[in-house]
Amino acid sequence: MARDEGGATDSPAAAYVFRVTVRIDPEVEGVWTEPDTFETTVVRAADSPGDPGWLYFRDNLWRGECGDEAHMRAVAEDALGMPVDAIDFRELRTTQAYLDDLRAAMADDLVEFNAETVDAALSKYLGSSIHVTDDI
């Protein structure tokens, strides 16, 4: 995403939203935090349909939840640089235009999703966790 002169980033057309429990684990003896965990929202920009990485939902989600929580915790830990105790998929936040492009790309190769319709494929991976909005 590009940054403007003020440092703000252009909004992506869609993003995956997760609720994550992060653990603060000080490395200095005699230092601790209270509480030692907190919840935060982590947002990952969705790649445009057809671009590398656009199948993120297919590879990581199942029925609107993380398909492999341990793997997703490890991915979040790498991205955040701190231990992650729990991760929960919340939604694909998307513009209508992105969703239309996603549906079209999926329709071009339903075999890829082992589904007979685009709606069935979307439900299989994202459940009912699609939030169409102009404010990503």
C-alpha positions in Angstrom: 0.0 0.0 0.0 1.3 3.4 -0.8 1.8 6.1 1.8 0.8 9.7 1.2 2.8 12.7 2.3 1.2 12.6 5.8 2.2 9.0 6.3 -1.3 7.5 5.8 -1.7 4.5 3.7 -4.2 3.9 0.8 -6.9 1.5 2.0 -6.9 -1.9 0.4 -10.0 -3.1 -1.4 -10.4 -5.9 1.1 -8.8 -7.2 4.3 -8.9 -10.2 6.5 -9.7 -9.3 10.1 -8.5 -11.4 13.1 -8.9 -11.1 16.8 -5.6 -12.0 18.4 -4.5 -12.6 22.0 -0.8 -11.5 22.3 1.5 -12.3 25.2 4.1 -9.9 26.4 7.1 -11.9 27.5 9.8 -9.6 28.8 13.3 -10.8 28.3 14.8 -9.1 31.3 15.0 -11.0 34.6 12.7 -9.4 37.2 10.5 -7.6 34.7 6.9 -8.6 34.1 3.7 -7.1 32.8 0.2 -7.1 34.3 -1.7 -8.4 32.5 0.7 -10.4 30.5 -1.8 -10.9 27.6 -4.1 -8.6 25.7 -6.4 -8.8 22.8 -6.1 -6.8 19.7 -7.4 -6.7 16.1 -5.0 -7.7 13.4 -5.8 -6.7 9.8 -4.1 -8.3 6.7 -4.7 -6.7 3.3 -6.2 -9.1 0.9 -4.4 -9.7 -2.4 -6.4 -8.8 -5.6 -8.0 -11.8 -7.2 -5.6 -13.5 -9.6 -2.5 -12.0 -7.9 -0.1 -14.1 -6.0 -1.5 -14.7 -2.5 -5.2 -14.2 -3.5 -6.1 -17.7 -2.4 -5.2 -16.9 1.2 -8.8 -17.6 2.3 -8.7 -21.0 0.6 -5.4 -21.9 2.2 -6.1 -20.7 5.7 -9.8 -20.5 6.5 -12.5 -23.1 6.8 -16.2 -22.3 7.4 -15.3 -18.9 8.6 -12.7 -19.9 11.1 -8.9 -20.5 11.0 -8.4 -23.9 9.4 -5.2 -24.6 11.4 -5.0 -22.4 14.5 -1.5 -23.4 15.4 -0.3 -22.4 11.9 -2.2 -19.1 12.0 -0.8 -18.3 15.4 2.7 -18.9 14.0 2.0 -16.7 11.0 0.7 -13.9 13.3 3.7 -14.3 15.6 6.0 -13.8 12.6 4.1 -10.7 11.5 3.8 -9.2 15.0 7.2 -10.2 16.4 5.6 -11.4 19.7 4.0 -14.6 21.0 0.4 -15.2 20.1 -1.7 -17.3 22.4 -4.9 -17.3 20.3 -6.2 -16.2 16.9 -9.8 -16.0 15.7 -10.9 -15.1 12.2 -13.6 -12.4 12.3 -14.3 -11.3 8.7 -13.3 -10.6 5.2 -14.0 -6.8 5.1 -14.4 -5.9 1.5 -15.7 -3.4 -1.0 -18.5 -4.6 -3.3 -16.1 -4.2 -6.3 -13.5 -6.5 -4.7 -16.2 -9.1 -3.8 -17.4 -9.0 -7.4 -13.9 -9.5 -8.7 -13.3 -12.3 -6.2 -16.6 -14.0 -7.3 -15.6 -13.7 -10.9 -12.1 -15.2 -10.3 -13.6 -18.1 -8.4 -16.2 -18.7 -11.1 -13.4 -19.1 -13.6 -12.1 -22.2 -11.8 -14.6 -23.8 -9.3 -12.7 -27.0 -9.4 -10.0 -25.1 -7.5 -12.5 -24.8 -4.6 -14.1 -28.2 -4.9 -17.5 -26.5 -5.1 -20.3 -26.4 -7.6 -21.1 -22.7 -7.2 -19.3 -19.6 -6.1 -21.7 -19.2 -3.2 -20.9 -22.7 -2.0 -17.2 -22.0 -2.2 -17.5 -18.7 -0.3 -19.5 -20.4 2.4 -17.0 -23.3 2.6 -14.1 -21.0 3.3 -15.5 -17.8 4.7 -18.8 -19.0 6.2 -21.0 -15.9 6.8 -18.0 -13.7 7.7 -18.1 -11.4 4.7 -18.7 -7.7 5.5 -19.2 -5.5 2.5 -18.4 -1.9 3.2 -16.7 1.1 1.6 -14.6 1.7 4.8 -11.9 -0.9 4.8 
